[in-house]
């Protein structure tokens, strides 16, 4: 790795290697399964000279703020704007970008009162170009796939990964292969992959079966894997934490809460938090907690029943399709993040997910079902006194409301959990009326009284 200067004076490229999260072995290259050649554990990217080549915290903050006024493609990206903490590009024009990142941080006053905390925010990654947090990682991973000379990229997916990968492959003039479980993916998500030109295979298995086949494929064919076991994905995804702290004027919240599926996102955020503390950008770590659906609670069971020592896989089943994963690849990384930050792992029911999703929607921002586990989990952790009433909490919303419109329609029509009386006040079904003004005014009066 060279140390050529970037566009900013005094900023130099950091050297990186692949480090095994198990035995700690360092290597200059990674196989297509992104696992350690010695012990078989997952790899992560480690920077050997990050502190030596990176400006001090004040200069970094100034540099990142200044780039927001730039019109260069890498600076318009809310990921590559933080490229000083990413694997270095030989040329900034190499970046495959759709202006990802730059996602809003919303305050949630209604949900704050409902959950019982003083200040509650939502970092909405569903406002990325393809509608999910996956774009933040995909811009980096796709860029390095093309840099390595690959023509084909591939992923196993419950929907969001396939949409993101297909978009960035198309943007980077690469071909993409998508493996999805038949009948277990939202058509809204699948339609994105189709529109972006992916070769899409619906397999008669679940997500974990798709991922297993993909890992066999990449060992035999010149195809580059873009699932979250790819450490370049996590490097891109960690920038959401950097952007979040910048939006909070570098005031560290007490808690960050994320949904738990394949667990790459929580791993990425934890890595960013540790690096920011190492560089003096923040003085302490927030507690990072992971929330799962009861029907896809592998991490919950792994921590409660195995003490985080070995993975307990589960047959995943939940309407929150983005986290319908029973054998999460990044479970060890997630366990490490939860333990090192003093966070927690909780599970929530399908009814709790539905109610939380409607409450977030009532704030005017909306999210996909998997994102709503964060609010549902927060409510449980407040009741358990793990989260205190006077603390500041950030929910990471990972996907856009339009990722799964069928869920929303069925909920508000009362087709989902029709017997659950506690959901009645949260439903807003469409009303069929005669095309007469009187009928509309009567409905308005009725609505006003309710």
N, C-alpha and C positions, 0 to 999 in steps of 0.2 A: 504494500500500500504506500502511495506517495504522500507527501505533505504539501502539495501545491496549494497556494492560497485560494480562497473562494472570492466571491464578489465583495466581501467585506474585508477591509484592511485589518490585518492582525488575527484573522480567523483562519485556522488551518484544518485540514481534513484529519479526522481521528482514525486511527488504525483499529480494525475489528477482526475478530476471529470467532470461530464457532466453539462454544463451551458446553459441555455436557452438564445437565442439571443434576445428574446422579453422581458420577465419579469425578466430575470437574475437569476431564481431559480437554485440552485445547487443540484445535486443528485449523488449518487454513482453508479447508474445503469441506463440503457436506455432501453426503449421498442424497439421492432423490427421495429417500424415506425420511430424511432429516433426523436420523437417529445416530447415537454414538456407536462407532465401530467396535468399541471395547465392551460396553455394558448394555447397549441397546436402548438407553434412555433418550429423551428428547434433547435437542440442542437449542441453545439460545445464543444471541449475538452479544459478545463482550467487547468492550472498548479498552484497550490496554493503555491508552494515553489520553483519556477523555479530559482529565483535569489539566494536563500539561498543555493541550492545544486549544482549549476552550477559554474564551475571555472570562473575566470575573462576572459574578451574577448581575451586577448593575449594568455592565456593558452588554451582556446577553439580552437583558430585558429591553434595553434601549434599541439594540439591533433588530430584535423581533418586532418592536413597535414601528420602527422606521420602515421595515419591509412592507408594512401594510399600505404604504403610500406608493409602492412600486407597481408598475404594470407588467413586470416580467412574469411569464407563466409560472415559474417556481415560487414567486412571491405571492401570486394570486391564490396559490394553494395553501389552505390552512394546515397542510401536513408539511410540505417542503419548505414553508416559511421557517420551520424549526429544524432545518436540515443540519444544523451544527450538532445535533444529538442523534443523527441518523447515519447509516452507512453512506459514505461519500460517493458522489457521482464524479466521473471523469469530466463530464460536460453537463452543465445544468439543462441543456436542451434535450438530454436523454430522458428526462422524467416524463412518464406517461401520466398526464394529469387531466382531470375534468373539473378542476377548481374545487376539489373536495375539502372537507374541514370547514372552517369558518361557520360552525354551527352555533345556533343561539343558546343562551342560558336564560331560561325563563324562571321567574319567581312564581310560586304556586300558593297564593293566599288561601284559597278554599281548601285545597288538599292539606295545607299546613294546619288549619283549624281541625279538619277531620282527623288527621293523624295525631295531633297533639304536640306539635313541635313549634318552636318560635319562628324559625326561618327555614323554608324549604324551597329548593331550586330543582329544576330539571335541565340537564344538559342533553339537548335533543339531537342525537346523532341520526335520527330519521330524516333530518333536513339535508343530508348529503345527496349528491347527484342521483344515485340510484335508490335512495330512500332508506339506507341503513348504515350502521357504523362500519360495515365491511369495507366501504370505499377508502377509509383512512389507511387500512392495511394494504388494500389491493393496489393502490397507486405505487407503493414501494415494492411489493412483491412482483407485480407485473413488470415494473421497470427493470428489476434485476433478472427476471426471466428472459426478457429480450436482450439484455446486456450479455447474458450467458449464451446467447445464440439459439434459443429454443423457438421453434415455429408453433408448437402446440402447448397449450396450458390446460390443466384439468382440475376439477374439484368434485368432491361428493358434497351434497348440499340438502338442507331442508328448505332452501329457497333464496335467502338473502345472499349467501355466498355465490350462488350460481348467477344471480342477476348482476352482482358487482363484477365478478370475474369476466363474464361475457362482455360487459361494457368496456372494461379496460383492455381486454384482448382486442376488441374491435378497434378501439382508439389507437392501440399500439401496432395494428396490422399483423396480429397473430390469430391463430385459430383456437377455438375453445371447445372442450368436451365437458359436458355436465352429466353427472350420475345422480339421479334423485330417486327416492323411494316412491313407488307407484301408489297413488291415492293418499299420500301423507304429506302433501305440499299444497300450499295455497296457489290457485291458478293465477292469481294476480302476480305472484312472484315468478312463477314459471313463464308467464307471458313475457316478462322482461328478458329472460335468457333467450327465448325464441326470437324476439325482435332484434336483439343484438347479434343474432347470427350463430348462436352456439349449436353444436351438435349435441342434442339432448336425448339421453337414454333414461327412461323410467324403468327401474329395476324392481322385480318382485321381492323386495326385502326392505329392511328399515335403513335408517341413516348409517348405522354402524356397519351393516352389511355392505353398503355402497362404499364406505371409506376403506373397508378391508380389501375390496376388489380394486379400488384405485391404487392402494399401496402395492398391490401385486403388479398392476399395470405399469407403473412408473419404473419398476425394476427391469421391465422387459422392453419398453418402447421409449423413444426420445420425447417424452411428455413431462412437462414440469408441473409439479403438484403445488396448488395454491390454496390448500386448506390451512387452518390456523396452526397446524404443526410446523408450517413453514415459518422460520424465525423472522424473515423479512416482513411478514404480515404483522407480527406483533410490534415490530419497530414502528411501523406506520400507525398502528392503533394506539400506541402509547402517547401520540401527540394530542389526543383528546384531553388527556390529563394536564398536559402543559398548557393548552389553550384554556382549559377550565380555570386553572390557577391564575392565568393572565387576566381572564374576565373577572375574577374575584379580587383583582389588584393584589395578588399574591398573599391574600389572607387565607390560611388553610382552613377548610371546613372541618367539622368534627367527624363527619361520616360521609363516605361515598358508597352508594349502594348500586349494585349491578345485577342484571339477570344472569343466571348460570345455565349455559348450554354445553358447548364443547370446552368452555372455560378459558379460551384464549384471551378474551377481552379483559377479564379480571387480572390475568397474568400480565398483560401489556400495561394496564394502568398501574399495577404494583411496581413493575420495572421502572416506569416513568417517575413514580413518586420517590423511589430509592435514588435514582440518578439525580433528580432535582435537589434532594437533600444533600447528596454528596457534593454537588456543585454550589451549594449555598443559596439556591433559588428559593428554598423553603427551609424553615428551621425544625419542623416536626412533620410526622406522617399522620394523615387522617386515618381513622379506622375504615378499612375496606371490607364490606360485607357482600355476600353472594346469596341471591334468593333463587330457589328452584320451584318448579311445579311439583306437587305431591306425586304425580304420576311419572315424573322424570327426575327423581331425587338422588341420583347416584352420589353426588358430593356430600349431601346431607348424611346419607347412610355411611359413607366412607369415613366421615369425621366422627359420627356418633357410635358406630359399631366397630370400627377398625382403628379408631384414633388417628386417622389419616395415614396409616402405615401401608395399606394396600387398598386398591380400588374395589368397591362393591358395585358391580354392574347391575342394571335393572332393565326390565323390558319397558321401554319408555312409552307412555301414552298420555297425551295432553292436547287440548285444543290450541295451546300456545305453541304452534308448529316450529317456531324458530329455536325453541329450547327442548324439542322432543328428541333428546339424545340420552341414551342409557349407558354409554361407554365413553365418557369424555376423555379426549386425548390429553388435554393439558391439566389433568386433575392434580398432579404433583406440584405444578407451578401455582395453581390456585390455593392449595393447602398451605404452601409456603407464604403466599401473600397474606392470607387470612391470619395466619399465626404471627407473622412478623409485624403486622399493623394492629393486632389486637381486635380484628374484626370478628364477624360471626357468619354462620351459614344457616339459613332458615328455609322452610318450605311452606307453600300456600296452596289452598284448594282451588278448584276450578271456579267455584262461586266467588271466592275472594278475588281471584284474578279478574273476573267479569265486572265485579263492583268497582274495583280500583281503576279499571280501564274506563268505565263510564265517568268516574270522578275526574280523571285526568282530561277526558273529553269535555267535561263541563267547564274546564278552565279555558277552553277554546284552542287547545293545541293538539290533543289526540295522540294516540300511539297504537302500535300493534299489540296484540295480547301479551306477547312475551315481555314487552317493556313494562307492562302494568304490574308484574310480580314485584317490582321494586317498591311501589307504594303499599301494596298488600303486605309485603314483608316488613316494611317500616312500621306499620300499625302494630304488628305482632311484637316487634322489638321495643316499641314504646311501652306497651303493656307489660313487657317483661322487665322494664326499667334498664334495659341495655342501652337504649337511646334515651337521653334525658330531655325533658321538655324545653330547656333553655338552649339546646344545642342547634347548630347549623348543619343541615343535611342536604346532600346533592344526590338526586336520582339520575342515573344514566338511562335515558330512553333510547333504545337501540334501533327501533324501526318505526317507519311512518304508519299512520292510521290506514292509509290506502293499501298497505301490504296484504291485509286480510279483511276486505269489506264484508264477506259473508258472515264472519263472526259478529261484526257490528250490527248488521241487519237482523240476524237471528236473535241477538240479544234484545234489541229494542222492540222487535215484534213480539217478544215473549215466547219465542219458539225454543229458546235455550233456558233451562231451569224454570219451567212455567210455574212450578209449585213454590218457588222461593219468594215468599212474601217480602223479605227484606230488600229485594231488588226492585220492587214495584216503583218506588219513588225515583229510581235512577233511569227507568225506561222512558223513552220518548218515541212511541210508535207513530208512524204516519196515519193520518185520519182521512178517510174517504168521505167527501161531502158532495151534495148537489151543487151545481155551478150557479149558486145564487148568493148575492151579497149578504142577505139575512143569515144564511147558514154560516158564513165566514165570521160575521160579527158576533153571533151567538157563541161560536167556538172561541173567539178572542175573550169574551166575557167569562166563559168557563175556565179558560186558561189563566186569566187574571186572578180568579178566586182561588185557584189551586196553587 
